[in-house]
Amino acid sequence: MRLITRDVRILITKNHGGDLIGAIIGALLLAASAFPGVVLAEIESSNKLTQGCVPVASWWIPGKEKISGNEIISRLVNKSVVLLGEMHDNSEHHRWQLQMLAALYAVRPNMVIGFEMFPRRVQKVLDRWVIGELSVTEFLTAVDWKNSWGIDENLYLPLFHFARMNRVPMLALNIDMQLRKKIHANGFDNVPENEREGLTNPAAPSDAYLNYLRPIYEEHEHKEKKQQEISNNNLDFERFVRGQQLWDRAMAEALYSALDRPGKPLLVGIMGSGHIKYGYGVPHQLRDLDVTDVAMLLPWDSTKSCEGLVAGFADAVFGIASSFGTTDSKSHSQLGIRFEVIDNGFYILQVEKNSIAEKAGIQDHDTIIEIAGLAVKKTNDIVEIIRRQAPGTWLPLKVKRKNEIVVIIAKFPTIIK
């Protein structure tokens, strides 16, 4: 059956059955009712499979075989931690996450949902949101969403509403951006313990993780480096790895800290897929904390090549229709960057893969100092301009990259209907 709402599209394949699917459908209908203006448009059955590596609406164990949705849920119900990955600006990934939250809640309602999107300093705001004390506007303002995360909030609001409607605690998994920058610049041991937000030294990375990170680092950081700078590259790469590990460790420790809550709840982590793949990131840090019963679930665009879908990539992947969301005008009005405001512009924390920003040549750790010829000083200087950018137009940006000023043209694609 397929349940479609204005804000949520949830797919349930026909091989689900019995009381479990009834409970799940009830939870999904309850979740849909949390969103003002939602209209139930269609309920229909379908068992059509599309071409591709992982067909839409099907579960696969990488390197092994297809698996039913019922079997997936039965394997998850007794886990301590379930990690749900995402590409941050992919709306269909977030719909899948909502589906999984509803399915898990139906069989294990004692749940805590952890979000990469929030630093620990806003935990009290999350608590107030869950118990209904804040409006959406008040909530987003109090967590400083535009500065601390910056991705379109409409992609995440259904998840937040689900937690609030069911009074499921939300957990801030991240640490403050300034702390990560301080550790990156000075080294972990040189940051006073009372300034570390409880963060401990990450477990050493595996060789496989280093091999995985190396091409990512080279692609995003040093496309134009010369051969004679290899020694410096190696030092920079070590710092890059350290930064990724701190991110992974922070989220693992936050999840670990919630294990002793009353009733030993199921901990569900919402985070970027890069922190989950192959078990290199957060799962590796959880194992170092003696948490081994962790499930890694990832969405998989149905048209992607099977090349990377090997044993160990994840415990299971779910086929997602990659075309969903591509005709949404908002998706074309995003550069695809995570940033924070600093004194002289916008410091780029992360450039999303295959985004407008990446195609334009923007790199992690660049600082945007001008946009459309205007100096930028506060978040709205860039957010509003980007959101108003019409499809098919070009946007000039002036970027500071180390000690160099670079002019970049971001090209917004024409929407193809």
Salt bridges, closest charged atoms under 4 A:
GLU42 OE2 - ARG2 NH2 3.42
GLU44 OE2 - ARG2 NH2 2.39
GLU71 OE2 - ARG75 NE 2.96
GLU86 OE2 - HIS88 ND1 2.65
GLU86 OE1 - HIS94 ND1 3.68
GLU92 OE1 - ARG95 NH1 2.82
GLU116 OE2 - HIS275 NE2 3.31
GLU133 OE1 - ARG128 NE 2.96
GLU153 OE1 - LYS146 NZ 2.85
GLU153 OE1 - ARG387 NH2 3.08
ASP176 OD1 - ARG121 NE 2.61
GLU195 OE1 - LYS182 NZ 3.05
GLU219 OE2 - LYS353 NZ 2.66
GLU221 OE2 - HIS365 NE2 3.43
ASP236 OD2 - HIS222 NE2 3.81
ASP236 OD2 - LYS225 NZ 3.89
ASP236 OD1 - ARG239 NH1 3.71
ASP248 OD1 - HIS275 ND1 2.65
GLU253 OE2 - ARG249 NE 3.33
ASP288 OD2 - ARG249 NH1 2.77
ASP301 OD1 - HIS93 NE2 3.44
GLU340 OE2 - LYS181 NZ 3.48
GLU358 OE2 - HIS220 NE2 3.90
GLU358 OE2 - LYS353 NZ 3.84
ASP366 OD2 - ARG401 NH2 2.74
GLU370 OE1 - LYS398 NZ 3.80
ASP381 OD1 - LYS378 NZ 3.44
